Amino acid sequence: MEICQQSVKFTEGHPILNVKDVTVSLDYYCNALGFQDVFHWSQEDAPPWTFAQVRRGNFQMYLSQQAQGGPGMWIYLHLVSLDDLDALYQEYRTKAVKIIEPPIDKSWAMREMLIEDVDGHILRIGAPRLHAQVGMERRESKGAEE
């Protein structure tokens, strides 16, 4: 029996981050990064937690204590507007989040920032720049070269 690869579709995907201490990471993601605690778990069904799920908007991920993956993972998070990116940047600045790179315009028509969590994982957060805005910048840079 041959199965058509096109007919089987994934409905969702959630990264799993390897963290040193789920309780510490859960606190950071909820209180500093503005995520919600969906659930947390341990073998004893009591703290300290060893596995958790967090979400912000439509994005969800799991935190796994010293299991499933390794340190230093990168995750890309997409926002719909530059206003959202600017608001998130201001929110994170007030909460002393470790911002590795503030929002910067990229040549691929995006503005992105980089933050680092307590376990060394990098969140690359971006929003699209308007095509007209990107085109205007390219025309301006060509004019400056002449």
N, C-alpha and C positions, 0 to 999 in steps of 0.2 A: 504494500500500500504506500503510495507516494503522497506526502503532505505538501501542499503549497506553502512555502515560507511566507508569502504575502498574507495568507489568511489568519495567521496567528499574530496578534498584536499585543504588545505590552500596554497595560492600562496606567501604570505608575512606576516610578522608580524612586528609591530613597537611599541615599548614601549612609554608610555606617562608619562612624569615626571611632578609632581606637583612642581612648582617653585614659589618663592616669587614675582619675578619681571621678566617677560619675556624679557623685553628690556635688563636688566643686564645679565641674563642667556644667551641670544642670543649673546651678545657681548663676553661673556666668551667662549662659545662653538666655536664661529667663530675665535676670535683673539688669544685665549690661546690654545685651543684644536685642532684647524685646521679644524673645520667643515665648511660646506658651508650652507648659509641661503637659503633654498629651497623656503619658503614663510613665511610671518608673517601677522597677522590679528588682528583687533579689531573691535568692534561694530561700531565705528566711521570711520573705514577705514583710520585711522591716528594714529600716536604715541599718547600715549604709547600703545604698542602691548600687547595683552593678550593671544595670541596663536601663535605658530610658529612650523615649521618643519626644522630640520637640518640634514645634511648627511655628512659622510666621507666614501669614497669608496662605498661599497655596503650596509653599515649600515645607517639606518635612524631612527629618533625618533622625537617625538613631545614634546613641552614644553607648559604647560598649567598653567596659572597664578592662583594660589591658588584654583585649582580644579582638579578633576580626579586623585585620588591617594593620597599619603602622602609623607612626607619627608623621606629621608634615604633609598631609593630604591637601590638595587644592580643590575648592568647590566654587563653581560659578553660579551667581544668583542674578537673575535678570529683573530689572524694574521697568515700568512702562514709560516713565518720564524723567527728564532731567530735574524737574522740581522734586520728585520723589527721592532722587539720589542726593540732591542738596539737603533736603529735610533729614534724611537718614544720616548724612555726614554730620550735620549739626547735632542731631540726637546722640550720636556716638561720641562726639567731642565733649558733650556735657557729662557723659558717663565714664569718661577717661578710658574708653576702649583704645586698644593699641592699634592705631592707624599707621600702617606701613607706608602707604602712598595715598595722599588726598585725591579727590576726583580730578582726573586729568583727561583731556581730549585725546583720543587715539585716532590713528590714521584710518582705521576700519569703521569710521562713522559711529563710534561709541565713546562715552565718557565713563571711566571706570575708576574705582578705588580699591585698595587692598587693606584688609584688616587681618589681624592674627589673634586666634583664641588662646586660652590658657594652656593648651596642649601643643601649640605650634602649628596648628592647622590654619591654612590661609583661605579666607573668604574673598573672592574676587567679585565685586558687585558693580554692575554696569547698567546703563540706560542708553537707548539709541539717541543719537543726535539727528536732527532733521536733515533730510537730504539737501534741502535748499541751503541750510546753514553750512553744511560741509562743502557744497559747491561754491558758495560765496567765499569761504576761506581759501579754497584752492585757487579761485580767480585772483583773490587779493595777494596770495603768495606768488603767483606767476607775475603779477603786475610789479611787485616789489623786486623781482629778479631782473626785470628789463631795464 
